[in-house]
């Protein structure tokens, strides 16, 4: 990674903390008190981060975690932040655009989930390639239909591929929260890990992926997506 690229990753961030542990492994921590609500700033910073991920041919894996043990990533803050409806490079709403690009990136994205992960938070982890969650401290769901809205970040397609049509409809239409064991049972997350082991185990997974050839990872992801 050249000096200019390092400067781009190291610039000041408002809602994110970036820990570039090696040229091939980066850890991104959501840090937007009090509950990691998604705002225009969050979306803009994540969109910029996805730009960097797409351009970085050294980077094999990026892990997303949270500084707040009670909230991984909350829903959109539509009451206090209504100014985030601009379109992204693909012509879609910024949030949907960055999620699509993250899911298609050659780099492996891993959600390390601890705390509440609802609405937009659920949409984000569904766009990641893998989801590992705290056994004792995970609450995840798509509540929007229960409040008279339709989820806007693409969870309908991603959930149906992960859990099947019937369970996807249950998650979306019953609009209730899932704890960790039920999320694992349904296939909403890859697997549960004891809370006190989550960080170390996800780090071990990411460190292993970081050692592999970038091109092999990219081609394997592309074949699975096709």
N, C-alpha and C positions, 0 to 999 in steps of 0.2 A: 504494500500500500504506500503510495507516494505521499509527500508532505502535504500537498494540497488536499488530497482525500482525507488525511488524518485531521486536518483543520476543519473540514466540513463536519466530521463526526464529533469533534471536540467543541464545537461552538456552544454557547449557552442555550439551554433548553428550559422552557417554562413548566411543562407538565410531565416531562420525561427526565430520567437520569440514564446516561449512557455509560456503560462499562465495556470498552473494547478490550477483552481479555487476551486476544491474540488476533493476528490478521484474519483468522478463519472463524473466530467465535466472538459474538457480541451478546451482551446482556442488557436489556432495556427494562427499566423499572418505571411503572406508572406512579407518579407522585404529585397528585393534585388534591390537596385537602379541601373539604373534610372527607369526601367519599369517592374521589376519582370520577366525578361526573364528566361526561364527554361534552365539550364545548367547541366553538369555532377554533379556539387555540389548540385544543387537543387534536382535532381533525387536521388542522394545517400542519402541526408538527409531525403527526403520523404520516401524512402525505409526503412531507419532505423526507422523512426517514425511509419510506418506501422507495422514493427516488434514489437515495443513497444505496439501499439494498440492491436495487435493480442494476445499478452501475458498478457495483463492487464485485469483481470477478474473483477476489480472494476469499470472500466471505462464504462459508459453508452453512453456518447455523446462527440463528438469532433466537434468544429466549426472552419472552415477555413475562415479567412478574410484577408484583405490587409492593410498594413501601408500607401499605396499610393492611394489616392482617385481617381486618374486617370487611374490606371492600377491594376486590380485584379491579373491576371497572364497572361503573354504574351506567345508567341510561343517559340519553341526551338531556342536557339542562335547558329545556325549551322555555322554561319560565323566565330565566335570567339571561339567556343567550339565544337570540333568534337570528343572528347574522352569520349563519354558516351554511347557506344553501347554494353556494357557487358550484359550478361544474368542475370536475377534474380533467386530466389530459384525455381520458377516454370519452368525455362528453357526458358522463354521469354525475350525479350528486357527489360531492367530495367524499363523503363517508363510504358510499357504495363503491366509488371508483377506487379508493385506496384498499378496500377489502378485496376487491377483485384482483388488483395488481399484486397484493401480498400473497394471495393464494396461488398465483401463477408464477411467482418469482422463482428463479433457479435455487435460491437459498432456502434452506429448511427453516420453517418458523415453528416454534414450540411455545405453547401457553403453559406456564406453571401457575396453577390456579389455587389461590387461597382467599377465602372470603366470598362476599356476595358478587355474583356475576350475572346481571339480569339485563334484558333488553339489548341495548347497544353493546354491553359487555359480552353477552352471549353471542351476538353477531360477530364480534371480533374474534373470540376464541374459536368459533366455527370456521372462520376464514384461515386460521392457522393450520399447519399440516398435522400437528399432534397436540393433544391436550392431556396433561397430567395434573391431577387434582389432589388436594389435601383430603384424606379420609375423614377427618374430624371436622373440617372447617371449609365446606363447600356448599354454597347455595346458588343454583343456576336455573335460569328459566327465561321464557319469552312471555311476558305478561300483557303485551299490547292489545291483543284481541279482547281481553277482559276489560280494557278501558275504552273500547270502541275504535281502536286503530288497527292498522295492518303493519307488521314489522317491515322496516324499510331497508334493512341491510342484507337482504338475501338469505335469511335463515330457512325459508321454505325449501329451497333446492338443496342446500347443504344438509339439513336435517333429514330429508327423505333419503338421501344417499347414505347417510351414516346409520340411521336407525330403522329405516323402512317407512312406508306411507302411513300405516296405522299409528305407529308411535309418534311420528312427526306430527300428525294431526292432533294426537293427545297433548303433546307439548305445546302446540300453538293454540289450540282451541279451548282446552281446559284452562290454559294460562296460569298454571300453578307452579310453585317453586319445587325444584328437585334437590334432595340432599345428595351427598356424594355417592352412597351405595346405589341409589336408584339411577343416578346419572350413568354410573358404570354399567349397571345391569342393562340399560337401554342402549348403550354404545354412544352416548352423548360425549363421554370422555374416553380416552384410551384406557386409562386405569387409575386407580386410587393409590396413593402412597401415604404412609403415616406422616402426620403433619411435621413432626420433628426430623423427618428424613427427606422431606420433599425437596428442599433446596439442594442437598448433596446429591440425591439420586438424579434429579434433572440435570445438574451440572455434569455428572458422570456420563449421562446420555449425550449431552451436547458436546462434551469433550471428545467422545468417541467419534461422533459424526464429523467433528472438526478435522479429524486426522485423515479423512477419506479424500478421494479425488473430486474436485468440484464438478468436473464435466460428467462424471459417472452419476453423481447426485442429481444434477440437472436433467440428464437423460432419463433416469429412473422416474423422477417426478413427472416428466412429460408423458412417459408411457402410461403411468397410472392415470393421469388426467384424461388421456385419450380413451 
